[in-house]
Amino acid sequence: MPDCWTVRRRGERPAAGADFLTGAGEWGRDASREVPQRPPFTTLAWRLSHLTELLALRADHTAGTHRLTRDDHRTAGDAATAIAAFDAAATAWRAALLGAGDEALDTVGYSTYPHGSDPEDPFVDTVWWVNQELLHHGAEIALLRDLYARR
């Protein structure tokens, strides 16, 4: 699919509707500063990178340095590295959740993640949002893998 959003080498042009490649390192993920009129089709690589960034940055802005940005996130260029990065990010997010006490759930701005409404939301809303993203994109990944296997 020629216009799908995916993970690309840094020297490549972004896909149609994307303005730039987000992240650090040799690889980047198609991204746009504006919400596209029509959402693009995104590949497994794009979806896994998106989830990894979401988990890693939210973990940092909940129980880490509170400094990581999208520009710091290193996008993996192969499946094994992408899966390992996702596992590390999921582990970091889980540790951030386990380190938060019950009172944190009602604390507005407990997560300071700057690319969402986290600083204005009770932490329970952030946890709900991250779970929704994991379920949503995780189901998409599973479906695409199943469809590919049955092609």
CNS distance restraints for C-alpha pairs under 8 A (distance, minus, plus):
assign (resid   2 and name CA) (resid  15 and name CA) 7.91 0.50 0.50
assign (resid   3 and name CA) (resid  15 and name CA) 5.52 0.50 0.50
assign (resid   3 and name CA) (resid  16 and name CA) 5.60 0.50 0.50
assign (resid   3 and name CA) (resid  40 and name CA) 7.70 0.50 0.50
assign (resid   3 and name CA) (resid  41 and name CA) 7.75 0.50 0.50
assign (resid   4 and name CA) (resid  15 and name CA) 6.54 0.50 0.50
assign (resid   4 and name CA) (resid  16 and name CA) 7.75 0.50 0.50
assign (resid   4 and name CA) (resid  40 and name CA) 6.09 0.50 0.50
assign (resid   4 and name CA) (resid  41 and name CA) 4.93 0.50 0.50
assign (resid   4 and name CA) (resid  42 and name CA) 5.49 0.50 0.50
assign (resid   4 and name CA) (resid  43 and name CA) 6.87 0.50 0.50
assign (resid   5 and name CA) (resid  14 and name CA) 7.89 0.50 0.50
assign (resid   5 and name CA) (resid  15 and name CA) 5.87 0.50 0.50
assign (resid   5 and name CA) (resid  18 and name CA) 7.65 0.50 0.50
assign (resid   5 and name CA) (resid  29 and name CA) 7.58 0.50 0.50
assign (resid   5 and name CA) (resid  30 and name CA) 5.46 0.50 0.50
assign (resid   5 and name CA) (resid  31 and name CA) 7.92 0.50 0.50
assign (resid   5 and name CA) (resid  40 and name CA) 6.44 0.50 0.50
assign (resid   5 and name CA) (resid  41 and name CA) 6.17 0.50 0.50
assign (resid   5 and name CA) (resid  42 and name CA) 4.68 0.50 0.50
assign (resid   5 and name CA) (resid  43 and name CA) 6.38 0.50 0.50
assign (resid   5 and name CA) (resid  46 and name CA) 6.69 0.50 0.50
assign (resid   6 and name CA) (resid  15 and name CA) 7.95 0.50 0.50
assign (resid   6 and name CA) (resid  29 and name CA) 5.88 0.50 0.50
assign (resid   6 and name CA) (resid  30 and name CA) 5.85 0.50 0.50
assign (resid   6 and name CA) (resid  42 and name CA) 5.94 0.50 0.50
assign (resid   6 and name CA) (resid  43 and name CA) 5.33 0.50 0.50
assign (resid   6 and name CA) (resid  44 and name CA) 7.75 0.50 0.50
assign (resid   6 and name CA) (resid  45 and name CA) 6.06 0.50 0.50
assign (resid   6 and name CA) (resid  46 and name CA) 4.61 0.50 0.50
assign (resid   7 and name CA) (resid  27 and name CA) 6.59 0.50 0.50
assign (resid   7 and name CA) (resid  28 and name CA) 5.54 0.50 0.50
assign (resid   7 and name CA) (resid  29 and name CA) 4.39 0.50 0.50
assign (resid   7 and name CA) (resid  30 and name CA) 6.45 0.50 0.50
assign (resid   7 and name CA) (resid  45 and name CA) 6.00 0.50 0.50
assign (resid   7 and name CA) (resid  46 and name CA) 5.60 0.50 0.50
assign (resid   7 and name CA) (resid  49 and name CA) 7.91 0.50 0.50
assign (resid   7 and name CA) (resid  75 and name CA) 7.54 0.50 0.50
assign (resid   7 and name CA) (resid  77 and name CA) 7.01 0.50 0.50
assign (resid   8 and name CA) (resid  12 and name CA) 6.41 0.50 0.50
assign (resid   8 and name CA) (resid  14 and name CA) 7.73 0.50 0.50
assign (resid   8 and name CA) (resid  21 and name CA) 7.60 0.50 0.50
assign (resid   8 and name CA) (resid  27 and name CA) 5.50 0.50 0.50
assign (resid   8 and name CA) (resid  28 and name CA) 5.47 0.50 0.50
assign (resid   8 and name CA) (resid  29 and name CA) 6.24 0.50 0.50
assign (resid   8 and name CA) (resid  30 and name CA) 7.49 0.50 0.50
assign (resid   8 and name CA) (resid  77 and name CA) 7.56 0.50 0.50
assign (resid   9 and name CA) (resid  26 and name CA) 5.86 0.50 0.50
assign (resid   9 and name CA) (resid  27 and name CA) 4.46 0.50 0.50
assign (resid   9 and name CA) (resid  28 and name CA) 6.31 0.50 0.50
assign (resid   9 and name CA) (resid  77 and name CA) 7.70 0.50 0.50
assign (resid  10 and name CA) (resid  21 and name CA) 7.07 0.50 0.50
assign (resid  10 and name CA) (resid  25 and name CA) 7.62 0.50 0.50
assign (resid  10 and name CA) (resid  26 and name CA) 5.36 0.50 0.50
assign (resid  10 and name CA) (resid  27 and name CA) 5.09 0.50 0.50
assign (resid  10 and name CA) (resid  28 and name CA) 5.87 0.50 0.50
assign (resid  13 and name CA) (resid  20 and name CA) 7.76 0.50 0.50
assign (resid  14 and name CA) (resid  18 and name CA) 5.59 0.50 0.50
assign (resid  14 and name CA) (resid  19 and name CA) 6.44 0.50 0.50
assign (resid  14 and name CA) (resid  20 and name CA) 5.71 0.50 0.50
assign (resid  14 and name CA) (resid  21 and name CA) 6.26 0.50 0.50
assign (resid  14 and name CA) (resid  30 and name CA) 5.64 0.50 0.50
assign (resid  14 and name CA) (resid  31 and name CA) 7.80 0.50 0.50
assign (resid  15 and name CA) (resid  30 and name CA) 6.58 0.50 0.50
assign (resid  17 and name CA) (resid  32 and name CA) 7.13 0.50 0.50
assign (resid  17 and name CA) (resid  36 and name CA) 6.51 0.50 0.50
assign (resid  17 and name CA) (resid  40 and name CA) 7.67 0.50 0.50
assign (resid  18 and name CA) (resid  30 and name CA) 5.68 0.50 0.50
assign (resid  18 and name CA) (resid  31 and name CA) 5.01 0.50 0.50
assign (resid  18 and name CA) (resid  32 and name CA) 4.74 0.50 0.50
assign (resid  19 and name CA) (resid  30 and name CA) 7.49 0.50 0.50
assign (resid  19 and name CA) (resid  31 and name CA) 6.06 0.50 0.50
assign (resid  19 and name CA) (resid  32 and name CA) 4.81 0.50 0.50
assign (resid  19 and name CA) (resid  33 and name CA) 6.90 0.50 0.50
assign (resid  20 and name CA) (resid  30 and name CA) 6.07 0.50 0.50
assign (resid  20 and name CA) (resid  31 and name CA) 5.55 0.50 0.50
assign (resid  20 and name CA) (resid  32 and name CA) 6.39 0.50 0.50
assign (resid  21 and name CA) (resid  28 and name CA) 4.65 0.50 0.50
assign (resid  21 and name CA) (resid  29 and name CA) 4.90 0.50 0.50
assign (resid  21 and name CA) (resid  30 and name CA) 4.73 0.50 0.50
assign (resid  21 and name CA) (resid  31 and name CA) 5.76 0.50 0.50
assign (resid  22 and name CA) (resid  28 and name CA) 5.14 0.50 0.50
assign (resid  22 and name CA) (resid  29 and name CA) 5.21 0.50 0.50
assign (resid  22 and name CA) (resid  30 and name CA) 6.46 0.50 0.50
assign (resid  22 and name CA) (resid  31 and name CA) 6.06 0.50 0.50
assign (resid  22 and name CA) (resid  70 and name CA) 6.78 0.50 0.50
assign (resid  22 and name CA) (resid  71 and name CA) 6.47 0.50 0.50
assign (resid  23 and name CA) (resid  27 and name CA) 7.63 0.50 0.50
assign (resid  23 and name CA) (resid  28 and name CA) 5.44 0.50 0.50
assign (resid  23 and name CA) (resid  29 and name CA) 6.98 0.50 0.50
assign (resid  23 and name CA) (resid  70 and name CA) 5.57 0.50 0.50
assign (resid  23 and name CA) (resid  71 and name CA) 4.46 0.50 0.50
assign (resid  23 and name CA) (resid  72 and name CA) 5.94 0.50 0.50
assign (resid  23 and name CA) (resid  73 and name CA) 4.87 0.50 0.50
assign (resid  23 and name CA) (resid  74 and name CA) 5.53 0.50 0.50
assign (resid  23 and name CA) (resid  75 and name CA) 6.15 0.50 0.50
assign (resid  24 and name CA) (resid  28 and name CA) 6.83 0.50 0.50
assign (resid  24 and name CA) (resid  71 and name CA) 5.59 0.50 0.50
assign (resid  24 and name CA) (resid  72 and name CA) 5.49 0.50 0.50
assign (resid  24 and name CA) (resid  73 and name CA) 5.60 0.50 0.50
assign (resid  24 and name CA) (resid  74 and name CA) 4.71 0.50 0.50
assign (resid  24 and name CA) (resid  75 and name CA) 6.73 0.50 0.50
assign (resid  25 and name CA) (resid  74 and name CA) 5.60 0.50 0.50
assign (resid  25 and name CA) (resid  75 and name CA) 6.94 0.50 0.50
assign (resid  26 and name CA) (resid  75 and name CA) 7.87 0.50 0.50
assign (resid  26 and name CA) (resid  77 and name CA) 7.88 0.50 0.50
assign (resid  27 and name CA) (resid  74 and name CA) 7.42 0.50 0.50
assign (resid  27 and name CA) (resid  75 and name CA) 5.48 0.50 0.50
assign (resid  27 and name CA) (resid  76 and name CA) 6.44 0.50 0.50
assign (resid  27 and name CA) (resid  77 and name CA) 5.86 0.50 0.50
assign (resid  28 and name CA) (resid  74 and name CA) 7.68 0.50 0.50
assign (resid  28 and name CA) (resid  75 and name CA) 5.55 0.50 0.50
assign (resid  29 and name CA) (resid  46 and name CA) 6.26 0.50 0.50
assign (resid  29 and name CA) (resid  49 and name CA) 7.36 0.50 0.50
assign (resid  29 and name CA) (resid  75 and name CA) 6.89 0.50 0.50
assign (resid  30 and name CA) (resid  46 and name CA) 7.67 0.50 0.50
assign (resid  32 and name CA) (resid  36 and name CA) 7.43 0.50 0.50
assign (resid  35 and name CA) (resid  39 and name CA) 7.91 0.50 0.50
assign (resid  36 and name CA) (resid  40 and name CA) 7.57 0.50 0.50
assign (resid  42 and name CA) (resid  46 and name CA) 5.84 0.50 0.50
assign (resid  42 and name CA) (resid  47 and name CA) 6.58 0.50 0.50
assign (resid  43 and name CA) (resid  47 and name CA) 6.27 0.50 0.50
assign (resid  44 and name CA) (resid  48 and name CA) 6.06 0.50 0.50
assign (resid  44 and name CA) (resid 141 and name CA) 5.88 0.50 0.50
assign (resid  44 and name CA) (resid 144 and name CA) 7.44 0.50 0.50
assign (resid  45 and name CA) (resid  49 and name CA) 6.03 0.50 0.50
assign (resid  45 and name CA) (resid  79 and name CA) 7.58 0.50 0.50
assign (resid  45 and name CA) (resid  82 and name CA) 7.75 0.50 0.50
assign (resid  46 and name CA) (resid  50 and name CA) 6.04 0.50 0.50
assign (resid  47 and name CA) (resid  51 and name CA) 6.25 0.50 0.50
assign (resid  47 and name CA) (resid 137 and name CA) 6.38 0.50 0.50
assign (resid  47 and name CA) (resid 141 and name CA) 7.22 0.50 0.50
assign (resid  48 and name CA) (resid  52 and name CA) 6.08 0.50 0.50
assign (resid  48 and name CA) (resid  82 and name CA) 7.11 0.50 0.50
assign (resid  48 and name CA) (resid  83 and name CA) 7.81 0.50 0.50
assign (resid  48 and name CA) (resid  86 and name CA) 7.13 0.50 0.50
assign (resid  48 and name CA) (resid 141 and name CA) 7.93 0.50 0.50
assign (resid  49 and name CA) (resid  53 and name CA) 6.10 0.50 0.50
assign (resid  49 and name CA) (resid  75 and name CA) 6.29 0.50 0.50
assign (resid  49 and name CA) (resid  76 and name CA) 7.31 0.50 0.50
assign (resid  49 and name CA) (resid  82 and name CA) 6.99 0.50 0.50
assign (resid  49 and name CA) (resid  86 and name CA) 7.64 0.50 0.50
assign (resid  50 and name CA) (resid  54 and name CA) 6.11 0.50 0.50
assign (resid  51 and name CA) (resid  55 and name CA) 6.14 0.50 0.50
assign (resid  51 and name CA) (resid  86 and name CA) 7.29 0.50 0.50
assign (resid  51 and name CA) (resid 133 and name CA) 7.51 0.50 0.50
assign (resid  51 and name CA) (resid 134 and name CA) 6.88 0.50 0.50
assign (resid  51 and name CA) (resid 137 and name CA) 7.57 0.50 0.50
assign (resid  52 and name CA) (resid  56 and name CA) 5.99 0.50 0.50
assign (resid  52 and name CA) (resid  85 and name CA) 6.64 0.50 0.50
assign (resid  52 and name CA) (resid  86 and name CA) 4.74 0.50 0.50
assign (resid  52 and name CA) (resid  89 and name CA) 5.75 0.50 0.50
assign (resid  52 and name CA) (resid  90 and name CA) 7.42 0.50 0.50
assign (resid  53 and name CA) (resid  57 and name CA) 5.84 0.50 0.50
assign (resid  53 and name CA) (resid  70 and name CA) 7.35 0.50 0.50
assign (resid  53 and name CA) (resid  73 and name CA) 6.31 0.50 0.50
assign (resid  53 and name CA) (resid  89 and name CA) 7.61 0.50 0.50
assign (resid  54 and name CA) (resid  58 and name CA) 5.97 0.50 0.50
assign (resid  54 and name CA) (resid 130 and name CA) 7.76 0.50 0.50
assign (resid  55 and name CA) (resid  59 and name CA) 5.94 0.50 0.50
assign (resid  55 and name CA) (resid  89 and name CA) 5.32 0.50 0.50
assign (resid  55 and name CA) (resid  90 and name CA) 5.99 0.50 0.50
assign (resid  55 and name CA) (resid  92 and name CA) 7.53 0.50 0.50
assign (resid  55 and name CA) (resid  93 and name CA) 5.73 0.50 0.50
assign (resid  55 and name CA) (resid 130 and name CA) 7.66 0.50 0.50
assign (resid  56 and name CA) (resid  60 and name CA) 6.25 0.50 0.50
assign (resid  56 and name CA) (resid  88 and name CA) 7.93 0.50 0.50
assign (resid  56 and name CA) (resid  89 and name CA) 4.53 0.50 0.50
assign (resid  56 and name CA) (resid  90 and name CA) 7.27 0.50 0.50
assign (resid  56 and name CA) (resid  92 and name CA) 6.65 0.50 0.50
assign (resid  56 and name CA) (resid  93 and name CA) 6.71 0.50 0.50
assign (resid  57 and name CA) (resid  61 and name CA) 6.11 0.50 0.50
assign (resid  57 and name CA) (resid  68 and name CA) 6.13 0.50 0.50
assign (resid  57 and name CA) (resid  69 and name CA) 6.92 0.50 0.50
assign (resid  57 and name CA) (resid  70 and name CA) 7.70 0.50 0.50
assign (resid  57 and name CA) (resid  73 and name CA) 7.99 0.50 0.50
assign (resid  57 and name CA) (resid 113 and name CA) 6.86 0.50 0.50
assign (resid  58 and name CA) (resid  62 and name CA) 5.97 0.50 0.50
assign (resid  58 and name CA) (resid  93 and name CA) 7.03 0.50 0.50
assign (resid  58 and name CA) (resid 111 and name CA) 6.90 0.50 0.50
assign (resid  58 and name CA) (resid 112 and name CA) 7.88 0.50 0.50
assign (resid  58 and name CA) (resid 113 and name CA) 5.66 0.50 0.50
assign (resid  59 and name CA) (resid  63 and name CA) 5.90 0.50 0.50
assign (resid  59 and name CA) (resid  64 and name CA) 6.54 0.50 0.50
assign (resid  59 and name CA) (resid  89 and name CA) 7.62 0.50 0.50
assign (resid  59 and name CA) (resid  92 and name CA) 5.76 0.50 0.50
assign (resid  59 and name CA) (resid  93 and name CA) 4.61 0.50 0.50
assign (resid  59 and name CA) (resid  95 and name CA) 7.99 0.50 0.50
assign (resid  59 and name CA) (resid  96 and name CA) 5.73 0.50 0.50
assign (resid  60 and name CA) (resid  64 and name CA) 4.02 0.50 0.50
assign (resid  60 and name CA) (resid  65 and name CA) 5.74 0.50 0.50
assign (resid  60 and name CA) (resid  66 and name CA) 5.44 0.50 0.50
assign (resid  60 and name CA) (resid  67 and name CA) 7.29 0.50 0.50
assign (resid  60 and name CA) (resid  68 and name CA) 6.65 0.50 0.50
assign (resid  61 and name CA) (resid  65 and name CA) 6.68 0.50 0.50
assign (resid  61 and name CA) (resid  66 and name CA) 4.14 0.50 0.50
assign (resid  61 and name CA) (resid  67 and name CA) 6.98 0.50 0.50
assign (resid  61 and name CA) (resid  68 and name CA) 7.47 0.50 0.50
assign (resid  61 and name CA) (resid 111 and name CA) 5.36 0.50 0.50
assign (resid  61 and name CA) (resid 112 and name CA) 5.05 0.50 0.50
assign (resid  61 and name CA) (resid 113 and name CA) 5.09 0.50 0.50
assign (resid  62 and name CA) (resid  66 and name CA) 6.99 0.50 0.50
assign (resid  62 and name CA) (resid  96 and name CA) 6.33 0.50 0.50
assign (resid  62 and name CA) (resid 110 and name CA) 6.34 0.50 0.50
assign (resid  62 and name CA) (resid 111 and name CA) 4.38 0.50 0.50
assign (resid  62 and name CA) (resid 112 and name CA) 6.51 0.50 0.50
assign (resid  62 and name CA) (resid 113 and name CA) 7.54 0.50 0.50
assign (resid  63 and name CA) (resid  96 and name CA) 5.36 0.50 0.50
assign (resid  63 and name CA) (resid  99 and name CA) 7.74 0.50 0.50
assign (resid  66 and name CA) (resid 112 and name CA) 6.77 0.50 0.50
assign (resid  66 and name CA) (resid 113 and name CA) 7.55 0.50 0.50
assign (resid  68 and name CA) (resid  72 and name CA) 6.02 0.50 0.50
assign (resid  68 and name CA) (resid  73 and name CA) 7.69 0.50 0.50
assign (resid  69 and name CA) (resid  73 and name CA) 6.89 0.50 0.50
assign (resid  75 and name CA) (resid  82 and name CA) 7.58 0.50 0.50
assign (resid  76 and name CA) (resid  81 and name CA) 5.75 0.50 0.50
assign (resid  76 and name CA) (resid  82 and name CA) 4.94 0.50 0.50
assign (resid  76 and name CA) (resid  85 and name CA) 7.59 0.50 0.50
assign (resid  77 and name CA) (resid  81 and name CA) 7.20 0.50 0.50
assign (resid  77 and name CA) (resid  82 and name CA) 7.09 0.50 0.50
assign (resid  78 and name CA) (resid  82 and name CA) 6.10 0.50 0.50
assign (resid  79 and name CA) (resid  83 and name CA) 6.05 0.50 0.50
assign (resid  80 and name CA) (resid  84 and name CA) 6.23 0.50 0.50
assign (resid  81 and name CA) (resid  85 and name CA) 6.06 0.50 0.50
assign (resid  82 and name CA) (resid  86 and name CA) 6.13 0.50 0.50
assign (resid  83 and name CA) (resid  87 and name CA) 6.15 0.50 0.50
assign (resid  84 and name CA) (resid  88 and name CA) 6.22 0.50 0.50
assign (resid  85 and name CA) (resid  89 and name CA) 6.12 0.50 0.50
assign (resid  86 and name CA) (resid  90 and name CA) 6.01 0.50 0.50
assign (resid  87 and name CA) (resid  91 and name CA) 6.08 0.50 0.50
assign (resid  88 and name CA) (resid  92 and name CA) 6.19 0.50 0.50
assign (resid  89 and name CA) (resid  93 and name CA) 6.18 0.50 0.50
assign (resid  90 and name CA) (resid  94 and name CA) 6.08 0.50 0.50
assign (resid  91 and name CA) (resid  95 and name CA) 6.18 0.50 0.50
assign (resid  92 and name CA) (resid  96 and name CA) 6.23 0.50 0.50
assign (resid  93 and name CA) (resid  97 and name CA) 6.27 0.50 0.50
assign (resid  94 and name CA) (resid  98 and name CA) 6.14 0.50 0.50
assign (resid  95 and name CA) (resid  99 and name CA) 6.05 0.50 0.50
assign (resid  96 and name CA) (resid 100 and name CA) 6.41 0.50 0.50
assign (resid 100 and name CA) (resid 104 and name CA) 5.75 0.50 0.50
assign (resid 100 and name CA) (resid 105 and name CA) 7.74 0.50 0.50
assign (resid 101 and name CA) (resid 105 and name CA) 7.39 0.50 0.50
assign (resid 102 and name CA) (resid 106 and name CA) 7.80 0.50 0.50
assign (resid 103 and name CA) (resid 107 and name CA) 6.67 0.50 0.50
assign (resid 104 and name CA) (resid 110 and name CA) 6.50 0.50 0.50
assign (resid 104 and name CA) (resid 123 and name CA) 6.38 0.50 0.50
assign (resid 104 and name CA) (resid 124 and name CA) 7.99 0.50 0.50
assign (resid 105 and name CA) (resid 110 and name CA) 7.98 0.50 0.50
assign (resid 105 and name CA) (resid 122 and name CA) 6.31 0.50 0.50
assign (resid 105 and name CA) (resid 123 and name CA) 4.68 0.50 0.50
assign (resid 105 and name CA) (resid 124 and name CA) 4.60 0.50 0.50
assign (resid 106 and name CA) (resid 122 and name CA) 5.05 0.50 0.50
assign (resid 106 and name CA) (resid 123 and name CA) 5.97 0.50 0.50
assign (resid 106 and name CA) (resid 124 and name CA) 6.39 0.50 0.50
assign (resid 107 and name CA) (resid 121 and name CA) 7.89 0.50 0.50
assign (resid 107 and name CA) (resid 122 and name CA) 5.02 0.50 0.50
assign (resid 107 and name CA) (resid 123 and name CA) 5.77 0.50 0.50
assign (resid 108 and name CA) (resid 118 and name CA) 7.79 0.50 0.50
assign (resid 108 and name CA) (resid 119 and name CA) 6.57 0.50 0.50
assign (resid 108 and name CA) (resid 120 and name CA) 5.90 0.50 0.50
assign (resid 108 and name CA) (resid 121 and name CA) 4.95 0.50 0.50
assign (resid 108 and name CA) (resid 122 and name CA) 3.95 0.50 0.50
assign (resid 108 and name CA) (resid 123 and name CA) 6.09 0.50 0.50
assign (resid 109 and name CA) (resid 118 and name CA) 5.75 0.50 0.50
assign (resid 109 and name CA) (resid 119 and name CA) 3.81 0.50 0.50
assign (resid 109 and name CA) (resid 120 and name CA) 5.55 0.50 0.50
assign (resid 109 and name CA) (resid 121 and name CA) 5.83 0.50 0.50
assign (resid 109 and name CA) (resid 122 and name CA) 6.31 0.50 0.50
assign (resid 109 and name CA) (resid 123 and name CA) 6.70 0.50 0.50
assign (resid 110 and name CA) (resid 118 and name CA) 7.57 0.50 0.50
assign (resid 110 and name CA) (resid 119 and name CA) 7.02 0.50 0.50
assign (resid 110 and name CA) (resid 122 and name CA) 7.12 0.50 0.50
assign (resid 110 and name CA) (resid 123 and name CA) 5.61 0.50 0.50
assign (resid 111 and name CA) (resid 118 and name CA) 5.58 0.50 0.50
assign (resid 111 and name CA) (resid 119 and name CA) 6.19 0.50 0.50
assign (resid 111 and name CA) (resid 123 and name CA) 6.52 0.50 0.50
assign (resid 111 and name CA) (resid 126 and name CA) 7.57 0.50 0.50
assign (resid 112 and name CA) (resid 118 and name CA) 5.84 0.50 0.50
assign (resid 112 and name CA) (resid 119 and name CA) 4.96 0.50 0.50
assign (resid 113 and name CA) (resid 117 and name CA) 7.83 0.50 0.50
assign (resid 113 and name CA) (resid 118 and name CA) 5.81 0.50 0.50
assign (resid 113 and name CA) (resid 119 and name CA) 6.83 0.50 0.50
assign (resid 114 and name CA) (resid 118 and name CA) 7.18 0.50 0.50
assign (resid 114 and name CA) (resid 119 and name CA) 7.29 0.50 0.50
assign (resid 117 and name CA) (resid 121 and name CA) 6.11 0.50 0.50
assign (resid 118 and name CA) (resid 122 and name CA) 7.47 0.50 0.50
assign (resid 118 and name CA) (resid 123 and name CA) 7.22 0.50 0.50
assign (resid 118 and name CA) (resid 126 and name CA) 6.01 0.50 0.50
assign (resid 121 and name CA) (resid 125 and name CA) 6.24 0.50 0.50
assign (resid 121 and name CA) (resid 126 and name CA) 6.89 0.50 0.50
assign (resid 122 and name CA) (resid 126 and name CA) 6.97 0.50 0.50
assign (resid 123 and name CA) (resid 127 and name CA) 6.25 0.50 0.50
assign (resid 124 and name CA) (resid 128 and name CA) 6.15 0.50 0.50
assign (resid 125 and name CA) (resid 129 and name CA) 6.14 0.50 0.50
assign (resid 126 and name CA) (resid 130 and name CA) 6.20 0.50 0.50
assign (resid 127 and name CA) (resid 131 and name CA) 6.18 0.50 0.50
assign (resid 128 and name CA) (resid 132 and name CA) 6.13 0.50 0.50
assign (resid 129 and name CA) (resid 133 and name CA) 6.21 0.50 0.50
assign (resid 130 and name CA) (resid 134 and name CA) 6.19 0.50 0.50
assign (resid 131 and name CA) (resid 135 and name CA) 6.12 0.50 0.50
assign (resid 132 and name CA) (resid 136 and name CA) 5.91 0.50 0.50
assign (resid 133 and name CA) (resid 137 and name CA) 5.91 0.50 0.50
assign (resid 133 and name CA) (resid 138 and name CA) 7.83 0.50 0.50
assign (resid 134 and name CA) (resid 138 and name CA) 5.41 0.50 0.50
assign (resid 135 and name CA) (resid 139 and name CA) 5.90 0.50 0.50
assign (resid 136 and name CA) (resid 140 and name CA) 6.44 0.50 0.50
assign (resid 137 and name CA) (resid 141 and name CA) 6.13 0.50 0.50
assign (resid 138 and name CA) (resid 142 and name CA) 6.25 0.50 0.50
assign (resid 139 and name CA) (resid 143 and name CA) 6.11 0.50 0.50
assign (resid 140 and name CA) (resid 144 and name CA) 6.10 0.50 0.50
assign (resid 141 and name CA) (resid 145 and name CA) 6.16 0.50 0.50
assign (resid 142 and name CA) (resid 146 and name CA) 6.22 0.50 0.50
assign (resid 143 and name CA) (resid 147 and name CA) 6.11 0.50 0.50
assign (resid 144 and name CA) (resid 148 and name CA) 6.01 0.50 0.50
assign (resid 145 and name CA) (resid 149 and name CA) 6.15 0.50 0.50
assign (resid 146 and name CA) (resid 150 and name CA) 6.32 0.50 0.50
assign (resid 147 and name CA) (resid 151 and name CA) 6.12 0.50 0.50
